[in-house]
Amino acid sequence: MTDVSPLFRPFTLRGVELKNRIVMAPMTRSRSPDAYPTDENVAYYQRRAAADVGLILSEGTLTRRKGASNDAAIPLFWGNKALDGWKKVIDAVHAAGGKMGPQIWHQGMSRKPGTGHFPDAPSDGPSGITLTGKKIADEPTEAEVIDMAQAYADAAADAKRLGFDVIELHGAHAYLIDEFFWAVTNQRTDRFGGTSLVQRSEFAAEAIRRCRDAIGDLPMIIRISQWKSVDYNAKLATNPKDLEAWARVLVDAGVDAIHCSQRRILEPEFPEIDGPNGLNLAGWIKKLTGIPTISVGSVGLSSEFTASFRGEGSAAGKLDETLERLDRGEFDLVAVGRALLQDPEWASKVKAGRFDDLRDYDGASIQNYY
């Protein structure tokens, strides 16, 4: 039977004590039809908090920029009604003994014009260029870009005021922050653009610095990815030197941890350097910078993976390797997404060795889960 004890050791992130290494990954639900959390949303998060999840990261919540989303059922993180709803969420999570942070999100040019909460609002992006490289709007002014960055800080300030334990900025998957990283979408020639990844990281640094000013000592995480929603093979940093330089910008600006999104947790980031079993993205960033990292990627999804908790079949080796890497400090926290969506008690069942009770993920009925 697999030893799961590495998952259940405490961890401290900038003074916030987490009871274990399990993070509930952000997952878009589109279950807030009036743009603010409902009682069902409150209960959804409280159930996971009561069932041994160390840190909950919310679904993506939107900044005050009116073109931030293509879906009017995604919750805002601004305005009295929405913030009152989020206050109910964090109070319920704390009452259940949990810790939580909002993921602060702007979809950028991934958002199709004419959609979302404010269909008449323009979509924001670095250069008015879509993810496929098509120019569809004027490049925003530097003042407009600064306001995009300030919108993250305004949400962060509200998160602190409401009592959240951490914040996370969504800087992955070809959304707004990531679009500034990516040369396809960022063709600016001012301080927010440039030919190098480090130069194109200035928007993220601006948002991070403003968030830090707004939240003081509250822990701040940024989620990043190499892959894009339109290109799974994309790489912003093609070698460790470039990866370190990119990550250093984020660390120096003020983040406390980097959440490294990849599709499968054991995919090596640079197999040409350390082989097919080499460090993953979270492992490389921690090695290069020393900053705490969260690793994520299809943890707990399949019946094969569930069976590996019981030591059955070849998947047991893959799970054991994930836990061995966590145990030796390659990364610090493990984010679990759809498995926790399917089964609110996933963490408690794993902790208690109730592996036969784990539910397999069923994507066909995802919208029914609470």
DOZAZA-364612 format. One record per residue (C-alpha): residue in three letters; x, y, z. Coordinates in steps of 0.001 Angstrom, whole numbers, plus 500000, padded with zeros to 6 digits. Each point is the difference from the previous one (the first is absolute). Example, Ala and Ser with C-alpha at 12.3 -4.5 7.8 and 13.67 -1.06 7.14 Angstrom:
# DOZAZA-364612
PT    aa       xx       yy       zz
PT   Ala   512300   495500   507800
PT   Ser   501370   503440   499340
//
This chain:
# DOZAZA-364612
PT    aa       xx       yy       zz
PT   Met   500000   500000   500000
PT   Thr   501305   503431   499070
PT   Asp   501339   502129   502849
PT   Val   498086   503269   499723
PT   Ser   501521   501636   503088
PT   Pro   501987   502593   497971
PT   Leu   496665   501524   498960
PT   Phe   498965   500560   503604
PT   Arg   502978   501846   501430
PT   Pro   499408   503632   500940
PT   Phe   501489   502855   498005
PT   Thr   500439   503700   500743
PT   Leu   499684   502592   497240
PT   Arg   501059   503491   501093
PT   Gly   498696   499403   503512
PT   Val   496761   498242   498990
PT   Glu   499873   496483   501443
PT   Leu   498556   497383   497653
PT   Lys   499055   496683   501594
PT   Asn   501156   497969   496992
PT   Arg   501428   500205   496487
PT   Ile   496714   499613   498097
PT   Val   498785   503027   498049
PT   Met   496604   500100   498341
PT   Ala   500820   501260   496521
PT   Pro   497930   502828   498489
PT   Met   497208   498675   497800
PT   Thr   497594   502108   497971
PT   Arg   496450   498972   500878
PT   Ser   497774   502620   498280
PT   Arg   497544   499479   502842
PT   Ser   499511   503629   501088
PT   Pro   497174   501141   497711
PT   Asp   499759   503469   501567
PT   Ala   503797   500449   500099
PT   Tyr   500331   499484   503751
PT   Pro   500323   496881   502208
PT   Thr   496748   498300   500947
PT   Asp   499232   497897   503065
PT   Glu   500824   496933   497899
PT   Asn   503429   501468   499217
PT   Val   500573   500631   503720
PT   Ala   499122   496403   500860
PT   Tyr   502187   498698   497147
PT   Tyr   503141   501538   501463
PT   Gln   499072   499282   503603
PT   Arg   499634   496264   499283
PT   Arg   503571   499781   498667
PT   Ala   501348   502043   502905
PT   Ala   498331   497643   502467
PT   Ala   501534   496971   498258
PT   Asp   503733   500570   500522
PT   Val   500940   502233   497051
PT   Gly   503008   502021   501172
PT   Leu   499451   503035   497768
PT   Ile   497079   500818   497735
PT   Leu   500563   502205   496966
PT   Ser   496727   501275   498641
PT   Glu   498725   499785   496484
PT   Gly   501196   502908   497897
PT   Thr   498464   503257   501286
PT   Leu   499964   503083   497831
PT   Thr   501699   503359   500332
PT   Arg   498009   503212   499586
PT   Arg   501040   500377   496332
PT   Lys   496662   499565   498250
PT   Gly   501395   497955   497111
PT   Ala   501529   497437   502375
PT   Ser   497844   497002   499065
PT   Asn   497978   498326   497275
PT   Asp   497579   498379   502464
PT   Ala   497455   501916   502082
PT   Ala   499667   497058   502422
PT   Ile   503600   500372   501235
PT   Pro   500118   501896   503312
PT   Leu   501363   503519   500294
PT   Phe   502415   501031   502743
PT   Trp   498793   503580   500194
PT   Gly   496766   501777   500844
PT   Asn   498052   499777   503245
PT   Lys   497802   497050   499093
PT   Ala   502844   497822   498748
PT   Leu   502289   500864   502905
PT   Asp   497216   499318   502500
PT   Gly   499720   496554   498439
PT   Trp   503745   499394   500246
PT   Lys   499906   501074   503656
PT   Lys   497481   497211   500613
PT   Val   502323   497558   498222
PT   Ile   503104   500783   502032
PT   Asp   498087   500092   503283
PT   Ala   498557   496546   499260
PT   Val   503416   498619   499036
PT   His   501533   501342   503220
PT   Ala   497122   498577   502054
PT   Ala   500867   496584   498531
PT   Gly   503671   500403   500906
PT   Gly   501241   500759   496501
PT   Lys   502256   502540   498295
PT   Met   499159   501642   496686
PT   Gly   501020   502559   497412
PT   Pro   498228   501410   496952
PT   Gln   501542   499484   496594
PT   Ile   499925   503456   498410
PT   Trp   499377   499698   496279
PT   His   499674   501909   496755
PT   Gln   499528   498026   496777
PT   Gly   501667   502591   497786
PT   Met   499685   499372   496277
PT   Ser   498705   496497   500700
PT   Arg   496707   501762   500547
PT   Lys   497984   500415   496822
PT   Pro   498714   503570   499531
PT   Gly   496288   500386   500670
PT   Thr   499845   497358   502736
PT   Gly   499980   499852   503786
PT   His   498539   502249   502670
PT   Phe   500499   503172   497968
PT   Pro   499733   499041   496304
PT   Asp   500668   503550   498787
PT   Ala   503338   500228   501816
PT   Pro   503151   499491   497927
PT   Ser   502276   497035   500654
PT   Asp   503328   500837   501648
PT   Gly   503349   498799   498740
PT   Pro   503584   501173   499635
PT   Ser   499756   500954   496324
PT   Gly   496422   499397   498848
PT   Ile   501152   496685   498499
PT   Thr   498138   496705   500344
PT   Leu   501563   496716   501086
PT   Thr   500390   499046   496349
PT   Gly   501925   503193   499226
PT   Lys   497181   501986   498366
PT   Lys   499843   503740   500640
PT   Ile   496411   500914   500898
PT   Ala   500329   503110   502194
PT   Asp   502252   502955   500686
PT   Glu   502888   499520   502393
PT   Pro   499031   501335   503448
PT   Thr   501838   503018   501354
PT   Glu   502509   499661   502823
PT   Ala   497453   501590   502340
PT   Glu   497437   497363   499045
PT   Val   502540   497226   500620
PT   Ile   500768   501435   503432
PT   Asp   496288   499986   500805
PT   Met   499840   496323   498987
PT   Ala   502773   499326   502534
PT   Gln   498320   502120   502667
PT   Ala   496772   498015   499555
PT   Tyr   501792   496909   501359
PT   Ala   501199   502029   502992
PT   Asp   496519   501339   500695
PT   Ala   498673   496436   500143
PT   Ala   502933   498951   502183
PT   Ala   499248   502813   502450
PT   Asp   496393   498859   500222
PT   Ala   501131   496417   500590
PT   Lys   502083   501115   502969
PT   Arg   497159   502133   501371
PT   Leu   497585   497058   499780
PT   Gly   502371   497740   501938
PT   Phe   501434   497689   497335
PT   Asp   503233   498240   500944
PT   Val   501876   500323   496673
PT   Ile   499453   501312   496496
PT   Glu   500888   498456   496645
PT   Leu   500458   501868   496724
PT   His   499097   498020   496894
PT   Gly   503018   500446   497762
PT   Ala   499633   496849   497892
PT   His   498169   498435   497047
PT   Ala   500078   502998   497618
PT   Tyr   497898   502255   502215
PT   Leu   500879   503669   500509
PT   Ile   503219   499790   502044
PT   Asp   501228   497092   497883
PT   Glu   499246   501934   496815
PT   Phe   502535   502599   501099
PT   Phe   502576   497194   500443
PT   Trp   499320   498561   496538
PT   Ala   501589   501537   496890
PT   Val   497033   498950   497829
PT   Thr   497652   502349   501872
PT   Asn   502411   502611   501382
PT   Gln   501580   502119   497298
PT   Arg   500330   503176   502053
PT   Thr   503110   502144   499777
PT   Asp   499606   501876   503310
PT   Arg   501064   498707   503435
PT   Phe   497264   497342   499964
PT   Gly   501344   498324   496848
PT   Gly   503283   498999   498451
PT   Thr   501882   497234   498266
PT   Ser   500842   498020   503165
PT   Leu   497772   498121   502422
PT   Val   501450   502031   502870
PT   Gln   498957   503238   498308
PT   Arg   496528   498648   499303
PT   Ser   499664   499046   503683
PT   Glu   499790   503634   501080
PT   Phe   496199   500025   499985
PT   Ala   499916   497053   502398
PT   Ala   502587   501726   502178
PT   Glu   497935   503192   500002
PT   Ala   496879   498102   501083
PT   Ile   501928   498080   502670
PT   Arg   501604   503138   501454
PT   Arg   496638   501736   500162
PT   Cys   498435   496956   501641
PT   Arg   502799   499856   502553
PT   Asp   499430   503641   500885
PT   Ala   496299   499221   500412
PT   Ile   500284   496859   502156
PT   Gly   503108   500458   502112
PT   Asp   501125   496660   501433
PT   Leu   497175   497892   498571
PT   Pro   501465   497110   497964
PT   Met   499836   500448   496231
PT   Ile   500156   497217   497394
PT   Ile   500179   500296   496244
PT   Arg   498930   497192   497679
PT   Ile   502050   499644   496838
PT   Ser   500211   497546   497125
PT   Gln   502139   499368   496979
PT   Trp   497066   498594   497979
PT   Lys   497206   502139   498607
PT   Ser   496334   499220   499466
PT   Val   500644   500170   496241
PT   Asp   503418   498317   500034
PT   Tyr   500791   497190   502421
PT   Asn   503590   499881   498722
PT   Ala   500790   503662   500592
PT   Lys   503046   500851   502119
PT   Leu   500773   503441   501310
PT   Ala   503278   498827   501532
PT   Thr   501816   497384   497928
PT   Asn   502888   499464   502396
PT   Pro   500748   500301   503742
PT   Lys   501828   503320   499616
PT   Asp   496974   501659   498436
PT   Leu   497663   498347   502504
PT   Glu   502042   501314   502913
PT   Ala   500089   503526   498580
PT   Trp   496211   499965   499506
PT   Ala   499284   498620   503466
PT   Arg   502416   502472   501609
PT   Val   497953   502923   498670
PT   Leu   496917   498620   501736
PT   Val   501823   499235   503251
PT   Asp   501741   503379   500122
PT   Ala   496656   501741   499422
PT   Gly   498565   498318   503099
PT   Val   498391   496573   499522
PT   Asp   500410   497393   502737
PT   Ala   499292   496877   497935
PT   Ile   499641   498995   496363
PT   His   497199   497660   498937
PT   Cys   501364   498088   497006
PT   Ser   497264   498800   497692
PT   Gln   500763   497038   497776
PT   Arg   497722   497398   498510
PT   Arg   501579   497011   501791
PT   Ile   501897   500334   503236
PT   Leu   502940   497745   499072
PT   Glu   500738   501484   496578
PT   Pro   503666   501049   499989
PT   Glu   500537   503649   499134
PT   Phe   503428   499588   498385
PT   Pro   500452   496281   499245
PT   Glu   502936   500824   497744
PT   Ile   501854   501044   503181
PT   Asp   498913   497571   502725
PT   Gly   498221   497241   498103
PT   Pro   496464   498633   499733
PT   Asn   499654   499892   503788
PT   Gly   501440   503467   500513
PT   Leu   498631   502912   501984
PT   Asn   496585   501329   499081
PT   Leu   499279   503726   499662
PT   Ala   499435   500484   503732
PT   Gly   503178   498072   500745
PT   Trp   502124   502109   497697
PT   Ile   498647   503305   501297
PT   Lys   500606   499004   503603
PT   Lys   503503   498777   499159
PT   Leu   500865   503216   498162
PT   Thr   498458   502516   502411
PT   Gly   499415   498264   503334
PT   Ile   496442   501320   500091
PT   Pro   497176   497656   501097
PT   Thr   498124   498435   497103
PT   Ile   496654   498318   499441
PT   Ser   499981   497121   497513
PT   Val   496874   498931   498144
PT   Gly   498915   497766   497155
PT   Ser   497287   497320   499862
PT   Val   500423   498798   503595
PT   Gly   497353   497475   500982
PT   Leu   497935   499992   496817
PT   Ser   499879   496441   498698
PT   Ser   498989   496637   501406
PT   Glu   503575   498937   499315
PT   Phe   501313   502830   502155
PT   Thr   497471   499222   502734
PT   Ala   501068   496365   499952
PT   Ser   503595   501098   500448
PT   Phe   499180   501153   503529
PT   Arg   499516   496305   500729
PT   Gly   503247   499037   498291
PT   Glu   498295   498444   496991
PT   Gly   501638   499914   496580
PT   Ser   502502   502237   498274
PT   Ala   498336   503227   501092
PT   Ala   501175   499361   503567
PT   Gly   503515   500872   498925
PT   Lys   498837   503308   498557
PT   Leu   498174   500954   503198
PT   Asp   502894   498846   502150
PT   Glu   502337   502142   497923
PT   Thr   497785   503073   500457
PT   Leu   500011   499469   503750
PT   Glu   503729   499292   500081
PT   Arg   500661   503267   498182
PT   Leu   497791   501858   502461
PT   Asp   501709   498249   502909
PT   Arg   503481   500999   498874
PT   Gly   498953   503597   499372
PT   Glu   500023   500198   496206
PT   Phe   496803   502007   500442
PT   Asp   498066   500962   503117
PT   Leu   496280   499656   499315
PT   Val   497856   497893   497675
PT   Ala   496893   501479   498390
PT   Val   497057   497679   499395
PT   Gly   497230   501201   497723
PT   Arg   497332   497854   498420
PT   Ala   500409   497142   502477
PT   Leu   498971   502424   502774
PT   Leu   497204   501318   497846
PT   Gln   498672   496470   499557
PT   Asp   500500   499000   503629
PT   Pro   499928   502662   502747
PT   Glu   501444   497472   502462
PT   Trp   502921   498974   497781
PT   Ala   502653   501275   502422
PT   Ser   498344   498504   503074
PT   Lys   499608   496630   498308
PT   Val   503640   499944   498921
PT   Lys   501134   501009   503501
PT   Ala   497934   497226   501584
PT   Gly   501060   497362   497476
PT   Arg   496428   499708   498692
PT   Phe   501217   499435   496449
PT   Asp   497114   497706   499041
PT   Asp   497627   502911   500668
PT   Leu   501652   502394   497557
PT   Arg   497767   501021   497101
PT   Asp   501317   499963   496440
PT   Tyr   499778   503276   498156
PT   Asp   497131   500173   497518
PT   Gly   500338   503003   497716
PT   Ala   496564   499444   498467
PT   Ser   498249   501074   503193
PT   Ile   502437   502703   501133
PT   Gln   497380   502732   500254
PT   Asn   498021   497983   502536
PT   Tyr   502771   499966   502593
PT   Tyr   499724   501948   503221
//
